[in-house]
Amino acid sequence: MILSCDWHLHSCLSPCADLAMSPSAIVSVLQKKNIQIAALTDHNTCLNCPTFAKLCFKANIAALYGMELQTIEEIHTLCLFANLQTAMNFGEEIYNLIPFFKNNPEKNGDQVYVDEDETILGEVEKYLHISAEISLDDATQRVHELGGLCIPAHVNRFSFSIISQLGFIPPGNWDALEVTAIPPTYTLAHKKNKVVPLDTCGYPLTTSSDAHYIENIGQRAFTLDIKNDPLFTKKKEANLDTIRTALSRRPR
C-alpha cells in the first residue's frame, strides 16, 4: 500500500505561521488532499498536538506528533512521535531548554494553541523561533530514547539547515533527511551560486510542505510504501515499526 505523507506542518502556534492554520483547518485540507500520514511540527512546542490528535483520529489520518526543534547549532530538526503523551513530555523538556525572550505578537506573530472549534486555549509566552540549549546529536539521542523519529529538516536550504550551518552532511543517527526536492541540490554561494548535487550519505530522503499557510499544505508530499504492514497499532497509534521499514525503501 502506497500512502501520501506530509510530515512538516506548522499551526497557528508557530509565530511565523498564519493564524488560519488551526488544527481543524489543517486536517480538513489533509483530507481533501488525501494525505494519509501527517505530522504537526510547530517550532519547539507540541501544544497544538492534542487537538490535532483528536481531529486526525476522526479523519482516519495516521498522526505523528512533535516539533521542528531548533538546536543550539541553529539546525531545524523534525522530532516525531506516535504517542501523544511522549510528544507532550518531550515538548516540556525542550520548552525548559529555551531561553526566555518574551514574545511580541505584533512584531513576531501570535503563538496560540486552540481546541477543535478554534477557541483559543492559551498563548505561549516565550518566543518559540529560537534555539534550544541542546545539540543536534543530543537531541537525536533523546528522541530515539523516547522511541521517536529524528529527521533533519530542509537540509539543503540557505538557513537553519545542516548545510547552511555546517556546510556538509556529517555522520549521524538520523532516520531520514528532509530535502526540498529529489534528487537534492544546493547552491555554492562562494562559487557564483553554482548549483551542485548534494551528497546525502545514503540516508533515506523525504520531502514535505513545511506549510505555514493553508495553500501550502500537501505541497512536496512524499509517498511511503508500507506493503501489507499495519499502519496502526492495537492502540490506534501510527505504527512506527511499519513507518521505519517503509522509510528504508525511500530514495537515498
C-alpha positions in Angstrom: 0.0 0.0 0.0 1.4 3.4 -1.0 0.5 6.3 1.2 0.9 10.0 0.9 2.7 11.8 3.7 3.3 15.4 4.8 5.5 15.4 8.0 6.2 19.1 8.2 3.2 21.3 9.1 3.1 24.5 11.2 -0.1 25.6 13.0 -1.1 28.9 14.5 1.1 28.1 17.4 4.2 28.8 15.3 4.9 32.6 15.3 5.8 32.6 11.6 2.6 30.7 10.6 -0.7 32.2 9.6 -3.4 32.3 12.3 -5.7 30.5 9.8 -3.5 27.4 10.3 -5.7 25.9 13.1 -5.5 22.1 13.6 -9.1 21.8 12.3 -8.3 23.8 9.1 -5.1 21.7 8.6 -6.9 18.4 9.0 -9.7 19.5 6.6 -7.1 20.2 3.9 -5.2 16.9 4.6 -8.5 15.1 4.0 -9.2 16.9 0.7 -5.6 16.2 -0.5 -5.8 12.5 0.7 -2.7 12.8 2.9 -2.8 9.6 5.0 0.2 10.2 7.4 0.7 13.7 8.7 2.8 15.3 11.4 2.3 18.6 13.3 5.6 20.2 13.8 5.4 23.7 15.3 8.6 25.4 16.4 9.9 24.0 19.7 6.5 23.0 21.0 3.8 20.4 20.8 0.9 22.2 22.5 -1.4 22.0 19.4 -0.9 18.3 19.1 -3.7 17.2 21.4 -6.3 18.9 19.2 -4.5 17.6 16.1 -4.7 14.1 17.5 -8.5 14.2 18.1 -9.1 15.6 14.6 -6.8 13.1 12.8 -8.5 10.2 14.7 -11.9 11.3 13.4 -10.5 11.7 9.9 -8.7 8.3 10.0 -5.3 10.0 9.3 -2.3 8.4 10.9 -0.9 11.2 13.0 2.6 11.9 14.2 3.2 14.4 16.9 6.2 16.5 17.6 8.0 19.7 16.6 10.5 21.3 14.4 13.3 21.7 17.0 15.9 24.4 16.6 19.1 23.1 18.1 21.9 25.1 19.6 23.6 25.0 16.2 20.5 26.7 14.7 19.7 23.5 12.8 16.0 22.7 12.3 15.1 19.0 13.0 11.8 17.2 12.9 11.3 15.2 16.1 8.3 12.9 15.6 6.4 10.5 17.9 3.5 8.2 17.5 2.4 8.5 21.2 0.9 11.9 22.1 1.9 11.9 25.7 5.5 11.1 24.8 5.5 14.1 22.4 4.0 16.3 25.1 6.6 15.3 27.6 9.4 15.9 25.1 7.8 19.3 24.4 8.1 20.2 28.1 11.7 19.2 28.1 12.5 21.4 25.1 10.5 24.3 26.5 12.7 24.3 29.6 15.8 24.5 27.3 14.6 27.6 25.5 15.9 30.9 26.9 13.3 33.3 28.0 12.6 36.0 25.5 9.0 37.3 25.8 7.2 37.0 22.5 5.9 40.2 20.9 2.9 39.1 18.9 2.8 42.4 16.9 6.4 42.0 15.8 6.9 38.3 15.7 3.5 36.8 15.3 0.9 35.1 17.6 1.7 31.8 19.4 -1.7 30.4 20.3 -3.0 26.9 20.8 -6.6 26.1 20.2 -9.3 23.4 20.5 -11.3 21.7 17.8 -13.6 24.7 17.4 -10.7 27.1 17.1 -11.3 28.6 20.5 -8.0 29.8 21.9 -6.9 27.8 24.9 -3.8 29.7 25.7 -0.8 31.6 24.3 2.8 30.7 24.7 4.8 33.5 26.4 8.3 32.6 25.4 9.3 33.3 21.8 9.5 29.9 20.1 11.5 30.6 17.0 14.8 30.4 18.9 17.5 27.8 19.6 17.0 25.4 22.5 20.1 24.6 24.6 20.6 21.1 23.1 22.9 19.9 20.3 21.7 18.1 17.3 23.5 14.9 18.4 22.0 15.1 21.9 18.5 15.8 20.5 18.8 12.8 18.2 19.8 10.6 21.0 16.9 11.8 23.2 14.3 11.4 20.5 15.5 7.8 19.9 15.5 7.1 23.7 11.8 8.0 23.6 11.1 5.8 20.6 10.6 8.6 18.0 11.9 9.6 14.6 14.6 12.3 14.1 14.8 13.9 10.6 16.9 17.0 10.0 14.7 19.4 8.1 15.2 21.0 4.7 18.9 20.1 4.8 19.7 21.9 1.5 18.2 25.3 2.3 20.1 28.5 2.9 19.2 28.9 6.5 18.5 26.8 9.6 19.8 23.6 8.0 22.7 21.2 8.3 24.2 22.6 5.1 23.8 26.3 6.0 25.3 25.7 9.4 27.9 23.0 8.8 28.5 23.1 5.1 28.1 19.3 4.6 26.1 16.3 5.9 28.1 14.8 8.8 27.7 11.3 10.2 24.6 11.0 12.3 22.0 8.6 13.6 19.0 10.1 11.8 16.0 8.2 10.4 16.0 10.2 7.2 16.8 13.6 5.7 14.2 16.1 4.6 15.2 17.8 1.3 13.3 20.3 -0.9 13.4 18.1 -4.0 14.7 14.7 -5.2 17.5 14.5 -6.4 18.6 17.2 -4.0 21.0 20.0 -4.9 22.4 23.0 -3.1 23.9 26.3 -4.1 27.6 27.3 -3.6 27.4 31.0 -2.9 31.2 31.3 -2.8 31.3 29.9 -6.4 28.9 32.4 -8.0 25.8 30.5 -6.9 26.9 27.3 -8.7 24.3 24.5 -8.1 25.8 21.2 -7.3 24.4 17.7 -6.3 24.0 17.1 -2.5 25.8 14.1 -1.0 23.1 12.7 1.3 25.4 10.0 2.6 22.9 7.2 2.0 20.1 8.4 4.2 16.5 7.9 3.1 15.1 11.1 1.8 11.7 12.7 2.4 10.1 15.9 1.1 7.3 17.8 2.9 5.4 21.1 2.6 6.8 23.0 5.6 3.4 24.6 5.4 2.9 27.9 7.2 -0.2 28.8 5.1 -3.3 26.8 4.2 -2.5 26.8 0.5 0.9 25.1 1.1 -0.4 22.0 2.8 0.4 18.9 0.9 3.0 20.6 -1.4 6.0 18.3 -1.8 4.1 15.4 -0.1 6.1 12.2 -0.4 5.0 8.5 -0.6 5.7 5.6 1.7 5.2 2.0 0.5 4.1 0.1 3.6 3.4 -3.1 1.6 0.9 -5.1 3.7 2.2 -4.0 7.0 -0.2 -2.4 9.5 -0.5 1.3 9.6 -1.9 1.5 13.1 -1.0 -0.4 16.3 -3.6 -2.0 18.5 -3.6 1.2 20.5 -4.7 3.1 17.3 -1.4 4.9 17.1 0.7 5.2 13.9 2.8 2.2 13.7 6.4 3.4 13.8 7.8 0.0 13.0 5.9 0.0 9.8 6.9 3.5 9.1 10.6 2.9 9.8 10.6 -0.1 7.4 8.9 1.9 4.7 11.4 4.7 5.1 14.2 2.3 4.4 12.6 1.9 0.9 12.7 5.6 0.1 15.2 7.1 -2.4 18.6 7.9 -1.0 
